[in-house]
Amino acid sequence: MSSREDETLARAAVAALTRQLELMPKPGLPDPRDLGARITRQDHRALRWSAKTLVPGLTAMAACARRNGAATPELRAELGAIGRCTEHSTRLAGGGHRGATWVLGLLVAAAAMDPGARGRELAATAKKIAAHPDRRAPRRPSRGSSVSAKYGAAGARGEARAGFPHVRRALDVLAKARTAGTPEADARLDALLTVMSTLQDTELLYTAGPHGLRHVQAGARGVMDAGGTGSAAGRAALDAFDVDLQERGWSPRGSGSLLAGALFVDALPVTAARVPV
């Protein structure tokens, strides 16, 4: 893999994040609608602009993984350092992508280290990287780690160490929906809601507590139980769920980051070496 291919992976990851941002309506998450009344208070154009600042950092992560060639503690530490620098640059450009930096950073590194891996194989490679502790991480606890410790939630770190089960679930939903002829936008919304229905989102736990998390999970399941976003009943349930989260001021941001990760993995080209004979 060359430096050009490292950048190609980074740009593919940012394109996946942009596709997630463009999707609508996303309950409690920023999308292209008028954000003046949206609960996130984040301008959609600013988020799309700041997403571009991830390219240099993700390129560096890909190059680092390619050079190391194995999921070692040293690689994990280097990726963590690059990630923190990337988060700082993104904050200066408008911020809003901390969770996506973690998810996409690990998946981009896995794709660079194991170029033939796709789907579950790629998630398994990312799991090996995440299994190591970040020895250079600041000692002070983050909001996510504090909430995880308080409620026993897996959090972003646990999700990665489990091999990104929600990314895998989203990929399964996308594949099933496409086979059924579901429009792409509806397939992606269904994948988002599937993630939202079971994810232990630490941002939600911090904002709304366990009751709020269960409420959001139930709302997402309600849309899917009504037939998904491609059905009239499912769309009505989605609209009601969206209004509900706006009024409550709750944002399931972890689900959006994981959908971006799934869209990145989904967009990777299938290589001849991995196609069954």
C-alpha positions as CSV (number, residue, x, y, z in Angstrom):
1,M,0.0,0.0,0.0
2,S,1.3,3.5,-0.9
3,S,0.9,6.9,0.7
4,R,-1.7,7.6,-2.0
5,E,-3.7,4.6,-1.0
6,D,-3.5,5.7,2.7
7,E,-5.0,9.0,1.7
8,T,-7.6,7.2,-0.4
9,L,-8.7,5.3,2.7
10,A,-8.9,8.5,4.7
11,R,-11.0,10.3,2.0
12,A,-13.3,7.3,1.8
13,A,-13.8,7.5,5.6
14,V,-14.7,11.2,5.4
15,A,-17.0,10.5,2.5
16,A,-18.8,7.9,4.7
17,L,-19.1,10.5,7.5
18,T,-20.5,13.0,5.0
19,R,-23.1,10.5,3.8
20,Q,-24.1,10.0,7.4
21,L,-24.4,13.7,7.9
22,E,-26.5,14.2,4.8
23,L,-29.0,11.5,5.8
24,M,-32.4,12.7,7.1
25,P,-34.5,12.8,9.1
26,K,-32.2,11.5,11.9
27,P,-33.9,11.7,15.3
28,G,-31.8,13.8,17.7
29,L,-28.9,14.1,15.2
30,P,-27.8,16.9,12.9
31,D,-29.0,16.7,9.4
32,P,-29.6,19.1,6.4
33,R,-32.8,20.5,7.8
34,D,-33.0,23.9,9.5
35,L,-30.8,23.5,12.5
36,G,-32.0,26.6,14.3
37,A,-34.6,24.5,16.1
38,R,-32.5,21.3,16.2
39,I,-31.4,20.0,19.6
40,T,-27.8,19.6,18.7
41,R,-27.3,23.3,17.9
42,Q,-24.6,22.3,15.4
43,D,-24.7,23.9,11.9
44,H,-24.8,21.2,9.3
45,R,-22.5,23.1,6.9
46,A,-20.0,23.6,9.7
47,L,-20.0,19.9,10.5
48,R,-19.4,19.0,6.8
49,W,-16.6,21.5,6.7
50,S,-14.9,20.3,9.8
51,A,-15.2,16.7,8.6
52,K,-12.7,17.5,6.0
53,T,-10.1,18.2,8.6
54,L,-10.1,14.5,9.5
55,V,-8.3,13.6,6.2
56,P,-4.7,14.3,7.3
57,G,-5.1,12.5,10.6
58,L,-6.8,9.5,9.1
59,T,-4.1,9.4,6.4
60,A,-1.5,9.3,9.1
61,M,-3.3,6.5,11.0
62,A,-3.4,4.5,7.8
63,A,0.3,5.0,7.1
64,C,1.1,4.2,10.7
65,A,-0.8,0.9,10.6
66,R,0.7,0.0,7.2
67,R,4.2,0.5,8.6
68,N,3.7,-1.4,11.8
69,G,1.9,-4.3,10.0
70,A,0.6,-5.8,13.2
71,A,-1.8,-4.9,16.0
72,T,0.9,-4.1,18.6
73,P,0.7,-1.9,21.8
74,E,3.1,0.5,20.0
75,L,0.6,0.9,17.1
76,R,-2.3,1.5,19.5
77,A,-0.3,4.2,21.3
78,E,0.7,5.9,18.0
79,L,-2.9,5.8,16.8
80,G,-4.1,7.4,20.0
81,A,-1.6,10.2,19.8
82,I,-2.6,10.9,16.2
83,G,-6.2,10.8,17.1
84,R,-5.8,13.4,19.9
85,C,-4.0,15.7,17.5
86,T,-6.8,15.2,14.9
87,E,-9.5,15.9,17.5
88,H,-7.7,19.2,18.3
89,S,-7.6,20.3,14.6
90,T,-11.3,19.3,14.2
91,R,-12.3,21.4,17.3
92,L,-10.6,24.4,15.7
93,A,-12.5,23.9,12.5
94,G,-15.9,23.6,14.3
95,G,-15.7,20.3,16.0
96,G,-18.4,17.7,16.4
97,H,-16.6,14.5,15.3
98,R,-14.9,13.1,18.3
99,G,-16.8,9.8,18.2
100,A,-16.3,9.4,14.5
101,T,-12.6,10.0,14.8
102,W,-12.3,7.0,17.1
103,V,-14.5,4.7,15.0
104,L,-13.2,5.7,11.6
105,G,-9.6,5.9,12.9
106,L,-9.6,2.2,14.0
107,L,-11.3,1.0,10.9
108,V,-9.0,2.9,8.5
109,A,-6.0,1.6,10.4
110,A,-7.4,-2.0,10.1
111,A,-8.1,-1.5,6.4
112,A,-4.5,-0.3,5.8
113,M,-3.0,-3.1,7.9
114,D,-5.1,-5.8,6.3
115,P,-5.9,-4.5,2.8
116,G,-7.9,-7.6,1.8
117,A,-10.2,-7.6,4.8
118,R,-13.9,-6.6,4.5
119,G,-16.9,-6.7,6.7
120,R,-16.5,-8.9,9.8
121,E,-12.9,-9.6,9.0
122,L,-12.1,-5.9,9.0
123,A,-14.0,-5.4,12.3
124,A,-11.9,-8.3,13.8
125,T,-8.7,-6.6,12.8
126,A,-9.8,-3.4,14.4
127,K,-10.7,-5.4,17.5
128,K,-7.1,-6.6,17.8
129,I,-5.8,-3.1,17.6
130,A,-8.3,-1.8,20.2
131,A,-7.5,-4.6,22.6
132,H,-4.3,-2.8,23.7
133,P,-4.5,0.0,26.2
134,D,-3.4,3.5,25.0
135,R,-0.3,3.9,27.2
136,R,0.0,7.6,26.2
137,A,-3.6,8.6,26.9
138,P,-4.1,11.4,29.5
139,R,-4.7,10.0,33.0
140,R,-7.7,12.1,33.7
141,P,-11.0,10.2,33.0
142,S,-13.1,11.3,30.0
143,R,-16.9,11.8,30.1
144,G,-17.4,8.5,28.3
145,S,-15.1,6.5,30.6
146,S,-16.8,8.1,33.7
147,V,-20.2,7.2,32.5
148,S,-19.1,3.7,31.5
149,A,-17.7,3.1,34.9
150,K,-20.9,4.5,36.6
151,Y,-23.4,2.5,34.6
152,G,-21.4,-0.5,33.4
153,A,-21.9,0.5,29.7
154,A,-19.5,-0.7,27.1
155,G,-18.9,2.7,25.6
156,A,-16.8,3.5,22.6
157,R,-13.9,1.6,23.9
158,G,-15.9,-1.5,24.7
159,E,-17.6,-1.4,21.3
160,A,-14.2,-1.5,19.6
161,R,-12.8,-4.2,21.8
162,A,-15.9,-6.3,21.0
163,G,-15.2,-6.0,17.3
164,F,-17.7,-3.3,16.5
165,P,-20.9,-5.4,16.9
166,H,-23.1,-2.5,16.0
167,V,-21.1,-1.7,12.8
168,R,-21.6,-5.4,11.9
169,R,-25.4,-5.1,12.6
170,A,-25.7,-2.0,10.5
171,L,-23.9,-3.8,7.6
172,D,-26.3,-6.7,7.9
173,V,-29.3,-4.4,7.8
174,L,-27.9,-2.6,4.7
175,A,-27.4,-5.9,2.9
176,K,-30.9,-7.2,3.8
177,A,-32.6,-4.0,2.8
178,R,-30.9,-3.8,-0.5
179,T,-31.8,-7.4,-1.3
180,A,-35.4,-6.5,-0.6
181,G,-35.2,-3.5,-2.9
182,T,-35.4,-0.8,-0.2
183,P,-34.3,2.6,-1.4
184,E,-30.8,3.4,-0.2
185,A,-31.7,6.3,2.0
186,D,-34.3,4.2,3.8
187,A,-31.8,1.3,4.1
188,R,-29.3,3.6,5.8
189,L,-31.9,5.1,8.2
190,D,-33.0,1.6,9.1
191,A,-29.4,0.7,9.8
192,L,-29.1,3.8,12.0
193,L,-32.2,2.9,14.0
194,T,-31.1,-0.7,14.4
195,V,-27.9,0.6,16.0
196,M,-29.8,3.1,18.1
197,S,-32.2,0.4,19.4
198,T,-29.5,-1.5,21.3
199,L,-26.4,0.7,21.7
200,Q,-25.5,1.7,25.2
201,D,-24.7,5.3,24.2
202,T,-22.6,7.0,26.9
203,E,-23.5,10.4,25.6
204,L,-27.2,9.6,26.2
205,L,-26.5,8.1,29.6
206,Y,-24.6,11.3,30.6
207,T,-27.4,13.6,29.3
208,A,-30.6,11.5,30.1
209,G,-29.5,8.7,32.4
210,P,-30.6,5.0,32.1
211,H,-34.3,5.9,31.7
212,G,-33.5,8.2,28.8
213,L,-31.3,5.6,27.1
214,R,-34.1,3.0,27.4
215,H,-36.6,5.5,26.0
216,V,-34.5,6.2,22.9
217,Q,-33.8,2.5,22.4
218,A,-37.6,1.8,22.6
219,G,-38.3,4.6,20.2
220,A,-35.9,3.3,17.6
221,R,-37.3,-0.2,18.0
222,G,-40.8,1.2,17.5
223,V,-39.9,2.6,14.1
224,M,-38.5,-0.8,13.0
225,D,-41.4,-2.7,14.5
226,A,-43.8,-0.5,12.5
227,G,-42.2,-1.6,9.3
228,G,-39.1,0.5,9.0
229,T,-38.6,3.9,7.4
230,G,-39.7,2.7,4.0
231,S,-43.3,2.0,5.2
232,A,-46.0,4.6,5.8
233,A,-46.4,3.5,9.4
234,G,-42.7,3.4,10.0
235,R,-42.2,6.8,8.5
236,A,-44.9,8.2,10.8
237,A,-43.3,6.6,13.8
238,L,-39.9,8.1,12.7
239,D,-41.3,11.6,12.5
240,A,-42.9,11.3,15.9
241,F,-39.7,9.9,17.4
242,D,-37.7,12.8,15.8
243,V,-40.1,15.4,17.4
244,D,-39.9,13.6,20.7
245,L,-36.1,13.8,20.9
246,Q,-36.1,17.4,19.8
247,E,-38.5,18.3,22.6
248,R,-36.5,16.3,25.2
249,G,-33.1,17.6,24.0
250,W,-31.5,14.2,23.7
251,S,-28.9,13.3,21.0
252,P,-27.8,9.6,20.4
253,R,-24.5,10.7,18.9
254,G,-22.8,7.4,19.3
255,S,-25.2,5.8,16.8
256,G,-24.3,8.3,14.1
257,S,-20.6,7.6,14.5
258,L,-21.1,3.9,14.2
259,L,-23.3,4.3,11.1
260,A,-20.5,6.3,9.5
261,G,-18.1,3.4,10.3
262,A,-20.5,1.0,8.7
263,L,-20.8,3.1,5.6
264,F,-17.0,3.3,5.3
265,V,-16.7,-0.5,5.5
266,D,-19.6,-1.0,3.2
267,A,-18.0,1.3,0.5
268,L,-14.6,-0.5,0.4
269,P,-14.2,-2.4,-2.9
270,V,-14.4,-6.2,-2.9
271,T,-11.0,-7.6,-3.8
272,A,-10.6,-10.5,-6.0
273,A,-8.6,-12.4,-3.4
274,R,-11.6,-12.3,-1.0
275,V,-14.3,-13.3,-3.5
276,P,-15.4,-17.0,-3.0
277,V,-14.8,-19.3,-5.9
